[in-house]
Amino acid sequence: MGLGEIGYDVAHLLGGAMLLVSFVLLAQRRLEAVTGALALQGVLLALAAAWQGHVQGAGQLLLTAGIALAAKGLGIPLVLRRMAAALPPAQRADAPGPLAPVMLGAAGLVALAFLVAVPATRGAPVLARVDIAIALAILLLGALMMATRRGALAQVAGLLTMENGLILAAVGVAGMPLVVELSTAGLVLVVAVIAGVFARQLGERFGAQDTALLDRHRGERR
Amino acid sequence: MSPAGALVLLHLLGAGLLAAWPARAALLNLLLCGAALVPAALLLSAPGGEGWLRADALNAPFVMLSAIVGFGTALFSLEDVRGEGFDGRRLRSYHAAFQGFLAANHVALLSDNLGILWVAIEAGTLASVVMVGVHRTPAAIEAAWKFFVLCGFGIALALFGIIVLALAGAPHLPGGEARLSAAALREVAARMDPALLNLAFVFLLVGFGTKAGLVPLHSWLPDAHAEGPTPIAAVLSGLLLNAAMLAILRGQGIVAANGEALSPGGFLLAMGLASLLLAGVTLWRRRDAKRLLGWSSIEHMGLAAIAFGLGGPAGNAAGLLHLWGHALLKSAAFFAIGRAARLKGDQRMDAIGGLARSHPPLGWGLVLAMAGLAGLPPFSLFVSEWWLAGAAARTAPWVLALLLPGLLVAGLALLHAMQRLCLGPPTPDAAPGPAGLSALLPLWTNLLLALLIALALPAPLAALLREGAGLLP
């Protein structure tokens, strides 16, 4: 299978589109726009998983696709959007820092991912090669987003992007066992992080009272 | 049911029970951990089992060690958790998370399937985040957040490494779960594509290295140890770091079985030396006693990584013995420091002083634990560091030029801290009282065990140590 064949082309297209969305995510300032881009990436991931399921004839990948669509294309972005809306207006935009160095860094990471992954996967099936290289690039861009953003929600978005990259890699490896289980476990992690952010938001809102109350209980620790 | 399954099931049921029924949670927690000693001992006496929970000479001692440290920690919690002043709901989530953490840790140690190993390490992360942040102070929430974000990042990288391993093994293995079995992958590793194996190992090392507290991704460790309740610090250092290190060793075993792949030892050696040297310098500047012990964990994980990086029967035996001794002595030191911080009402080192005079059994226990952590005889860390230096002298003498100064600087820093904490004039107590058996018993038991494995390692255990070292590259 190679360029010009439909199985390869569609997988390539969907992966490439996910990578493009990662760039969009890196450049977004407003959290609302970040959640929109995340939803788009989730839908693309679901399509990519479903396509791989179709090409490989692996039914359980359709399940992965369904989970990705429901959780990453719909549920999580909606929750994140609601949480962003609850923030004070000043915190609803999160500066990604000076854009030019971030974008240059991102381009460098993508180049690195392809330079590392393409030669390393020489022995692997062609379909997996593209997927692994693109997935590695998405993973690294997610890591870059986690490193350059300060706001908790934007960091969660970075982690979610990393997860998307991982699942893209996992569905690309034909015959990879436990894909559904691993993608669910990854999802649990992201959901727990979001719950943590939610708890933190609550804590910040009622922060002053809460800690004073605790200190009285615990004696002077600090 | 195999003892391994019974062990995991016991803790899982315990987590459910404690989540549902908060009355006498601390006592129930202790009973569950006591019951877990039985299957752990059975596993140690006859390692084996098939399916995805597999005990061998390498992980069976760690399961026993986890059960011992877990039991000691539950005993320590009995008294300690009363001082936290938790309400019912928080008490419930705290104890349930403790049991859940133990279950996840045992699965991570025993699992042959790398996918399940990953899920277990992730579940352990989630459980420990609950426990690290349980104080809900801004510092605790920051620590929990840092732990969450860095470890989430780390385990994402590790999963990528596992996926690449599965890709490398795919042409050589039948379909299904065998493609993620560490044993099956290792058997066919010689025929795998070396470039893929290299790629996989880098991600596994960085990913699980984050959880093992290796420099440069160590920064969650001191915060999580300092801001969470003391029992959590004891299990993080005694259990979680070992499980993460064993996960790295599984990856190393697969990659090293291929002659053309990069030799994974060099990476471990470099990260280990960096951890040792950074921790050695940083230990001198600590003001918080629990943070000091956290940094000492980074140092000791670094030492173990150096030992495994050197490899060979001698290096591997040194690394394994080092992990055993570190888990025992570090949890002992945390029991003592935790109790002292409770008595003094403060965990800053300035506030804790003269423990040996004010509370002799506690203070002298801490003196011995910290001397052991500094690498002084007669405790087992001295033996393993001696073996490590010997292995380095034989295989890579240049390592000694960094290893010995690192050991010296870190050891002296710990002794200096020990002197400030234990000797000299006592500081006033905020909550005067006796040290209490629930702190002294696990403290002195762990010290005795660390002494025993140094001076008179029982023959079956010595055989397991040799066999386990032989399983590693």
HADDOCK unambig.tbl for C-alpha pairs under 7 A between the chains (distance, minus, plus):
assign (segid A and resid 120 and name CA) (segid B and resid 195 and name CA) 4.65 0.50 0.50
assign (segid A and resid 120 and name CA) (segid B and resid 196 and name CA) 5.22 0.50 0.50
assign (segid A and resid 121 and name CA) (segid B and resid 196 and name CA) 6.05 0.50 0.50
assign (segid A and resid 123 and name CA) (segid B and resid 193 and name CA) 6.67 0.50 0.50
assign (segid A and resid 159 and name CA) (segid B and resid 153 and name CA) 6.88 0.50 0.50
assign (segid A and resid 162 and name CA) (segid B and resid 156 and name CA) 6.93 0.50 0.50
assign (segid A and resid 163 and name CA) (segid B and resid 156 and name CA) 6.86 0.50 0.50
assign (segid A and resid 166 and name CA) (segid B and resid 160 and name CA) 6.04 0.50 0.50
assign (segid A and resid 170 and name CA) (segid B and resid 163 and name CA) 6.01 0.50 0.50
assign (segid A and resid 173 and name CA) (segid B and resid 167 and name CA) 5.88 0.50 0.50
assign (segid A and resid 175 and name CA) (segid B and resid 175 and name CA) 6.06 0.50 0.50
assign (segid A and resid 176 and name CA) (segid B and resid 166 and name CA) 6.61 0.50 0.50
assign (segid A and resid 177 and name CA) (segid B and resid 176 and name CA) 5.52 0.50 0.50
assign (segid A and resid 177 and name CA) (segid B and resid 177 and name CA) 5.43 0.50 0.50
assign (segid A and resid 177 and name CA) (segid B and resid 179 and name CA) 6.96 0.50 0.50
assign (segid A and resid 182 and name CA) (segid B and resid 115 and name CA) 6.95 0.50 0.50
assign (segid A and resid 185 and name CA) (segid B and resid 119 and name CA) 6.34 0.50 0.50
assign (segid A and resid 211 and name CA) (segid B and resid 137 and name CA) 5.70 0.50 0.50
assign (segid A and resid 217 and name CA) (segid B and resid 85 and name CA) 5.79 0.50 0.50
assign (segid A and resid 218 and name CA) (segid B and resid 84 and name CA) 5.78 0.50 0.50
assign (segid A and resid 218 and name CA) (segid B and resid 85 and name CA) 6.27 0.50 0.50
assign (segid A and resid 219 and name CA) (segid B and resid 345 and name CA) 6.68 0.50 0.50
assign (segid A and resid 220 and name CA) (segid B and resid 345 and name CA) 6.05 0.50 0.50
assign (segid A and resid 220 and name CA) (segid B and resid 346 and name CA) 6.72 0.50 0.50
assign (segid A and resid 221 and name CA) (segid B and resid 345 and name CA) 5.75 0.50 0.50
assign (segid A and resid 221 and name CA) (segid B and resid 346 and name CA) 4.68 0.50 0.50
assign (segid A and resid 221 and name CA) (segid B and resid 347 and name CA) 6.84 0.50 0.50
assign (segid A and resid 222 and name CA) (segid B and resid 346 and name CA) 6.23 0.50 0.50
